[in-house]
Amino acid sequence: MGSLSRHSIDLNADLGEEVTDDSALLAVVTSANVACGYHAGSAAIMRAVCAEAARLGVAVGAQVSYDDRTGFGRVARDVPHDVLRDQVADQVGTLAEIAAAAGTPVRYVKPHGALYHRVIVDEEQAAAVLAGSGDLPVLGMPGAFLRLAEGGGRPVFHEGFPDRSYTPEGRLLPRTEPGALVEDEAGIVAQALALAAEVESLCLHGDSPGAVEHARAVRAALEAGGLLLRPFV
């Protein structure tokens, strides 16, 4: 686990995905999971997000994905270890170069979509993502990815999802299931407050309806609860 104080919490969002209000969300969050072009985004979008993140002091993370723009990275794929390793390295390297030019480093890696869920249970895919991302700290949910990262001496940070429903086993309810998305603001805020006692970072999906308003409400509630909002790494 990371060492973020229980009096502090990070608020992250997936940005640079072409369907997100990047400027508005960057004014609220403390960490930005930046799409690296494989499921969404472009060099121009990455440059804009990194420049604004650097200006605001928002931490930049590499949001790596399967090579799947058509399915927005949410389609399960079987990719050989070496291919996935190289794809992740390409994404991290591209974002790192752009971020450095904007005056900020890439500070962590977080898989996106189908890859995010796959590495929780698939050690080979998890190992490929880790091999392709150097020694960056990792952000995710409990499972193979975090376990292997921690075993390799890398900083590990847990996140929770205020705008998603969970299964009894603690996994996210698949988006194909009814009620997978928590859409009412009061429910999102309540879940954020509950999760804040258990994780280092809270993720709000930037492509969800009302994402900006929900993010503002969550931040206000966390601060009203006495929590300091700051990057987890």
Backbone hydrogen bonds, N-H to C=O, Kabsch-Sander energy under -0.5 kcal/mol:
donor,donor_aa,acceptor,acceptor_aa,energy
8,S,5,S,-2.0
9,I,228,L,-2.5
10,D,200,E,-1.8
12,N,202,L,-3.3
13,A,31,S,-1.2
14,D,204,L,-0.6
15,L,13,A,-0.6
15,L,33,N,-2.8
22,D,20,T,-1.5
25,L,21,D,-2.4
26,L,22,D,-2.6
27,A,23,S,-0.9
28,V,25,L,-1.8
29,V,25,L,-2.7
30,T,11,L,-2.9
31,S,11,L,-1.8
32,A,59,A,-3.3
33,N,13,A,-2.7
33,N,31,S,-0.5
34,V,32,A,-1.0
34,V,61,G,-2.8
35,A,15,L,-2.4
35,A,33,N,-0.5
36,C,63,Q,-1.1
37,G,40,A,-1.9
39,H,40,A,-0.5
46,M,42,S,-2.9
47,R,43,A,-2.5
48,A,44,A,-2.0
49,V,45,I,-2.7
50,C,46,M,-2.7
51,A,47,R,-2.3
52,E,48,A,-2.0
53,A,49,V,-2.7
54,A,50,C,-2.6
55,R,51,A,-1.9
56,L,52,E,-1.9
57,G,53,A,-1.2
58,V,53,A,-2.3
59,A,30,T,-2.4
60,V,105,P,-0.6
61,G,32,A,-2.9
62,A,108,Y,-2.6
63,Q,34,V,-2.4
63,Q,61,G,-0.7
64,V,62,A,-1.1
64,V,110,K,-1.0
68,D,38,Y,-1.4
68,D,66,Y,-1.6
72,F,69,R,-0.9
73,G,68,D,-2.1
74,R,71,G,-2.0
76,A,74,R,-0.5
79,V,77,R,-0.7
84,L,80,P,-2.7
85,R,81,H,-2.9
86,D,82,D,-2.1
87,Q,83,V,-2.2
88,V,84,L,-2.7
89,A,85,R,-2.4
90,D,86,D,-2.1
91,Q,87,Q,-2.1
92,V,88,V,-2.9
93,G,89,A,-2.5
94,T,90,D,-2.3
95,L,91,Q,-2.3
96,A,92,V,-2.7
97,E,93,G,-2.0
98,I,94,T,-1.9
99,A,95,L,-3.3
100,A,96,A,-2.4
101,A,97,E,-1.7
102,A,98,I,-1.2
103,G,100,A,-1.2
104,T,99,A,-2.4
107,R,60,V,-3.3
107,R,105,P,-0.6
108,Y,60,V,-0.6
109,V,137,P,-2.2
110,K,62,A,-2.8
112,H,64,V,-2.1
114,A,73,G,-2.5
115,L,73,G,-0.6
115,L,112,H,-1.4
116,Y,112,H,-0.9
117,H,113,G,-1.7
118,R,114,A,-2.1
119,V,115,L,-2.3
120,I,117,H,-0.5
121,V,117,H,-0.6
121,V,118,R,-1.2
122,D,118,R,-2.2
123,E,121,V,-0.7
126,A,122,D,-2.3
127,A,123,E,-2.8
128,A,124,E,-1.8
129,V,125,Q,-2.1
130,L,126,A,-2.2
131,A,127,A,-2.6
132,G,128,A,-1.8
133,S,129,V,-0.7
133,S,130,L,-0.8
134,G,131,A,-0.6
136,L,133,S,-1.8
138,V,155,P,-2.3
139,L,109,V,-2.0
140,G,157,F,-2.0
144,A,120,I,-2.9
145,F,119,V,-1.4
147,R,143,G,-2.3
148,L,144,A,-2.9
149,A,145,F,-2.0
150,E,146,L,-2.7
151,G,147,R,-2.2
152,G,148,L,-1.3
153,G,150,E,-1.6
154,R,149,A,-2.6
157,F,138,V,-2.1
159,E,140,G,-1.7
160,G,201,S,-2.0
163,D,203,C,-0.6
164,R,161,F,-1.4
165,S,180,A,-2.3
167,T,171,R,-3.3
170,G,167,T,-2.1
173,L,165,S,-2.9
177,E,174,P,-2.3
180,A,177,E,-1.5
182,V,163,D,-2.1
183,E,181,L,-0.7
188,I,184,D,-2.1
189,V,185,E,-2.6
190,A,186,A,-2.4
191,Q,187,G,-2.2
192,A,188,I,-2.3
193,L,189,V,-2.2
194,A,190,A,-1.8
195,L,191,Q,-2.7
196,A,192,A,-1.8
197,A,194,A,-0.9
198,E,195,L,-2.5
199,V,195,L,-1.6
200,E,158,H,-1.7
201,S,158,H,-1.5
202,L,10,D,-2.3
203,C,160,G,-2.9
204,L,12,N,-2.4
208,S,205,H,-1.3
211,A,208,S,-1.6
214,H,210,G,-2.7
215,A,211,A,-2.4
216,R,212,V,-2.4
217,A,213,E,-2.1
218,V,214,H,-2.6
219,R,215,A,-2.6
220,A,216,R,-2.4
221,A,217,A,-2.2
222,L,218,V,-2.5
223,E,219,R,-2.6
224,A,220,A,-2.3
225,G,221,A,-1.4
226,G,223,E,-1.7
227,L,222,L,-2.2
228,L,7,H,-2.6
229,L,227,L,-0.5
230,R,9,I,-1.9
230,R,228,L,-0.6
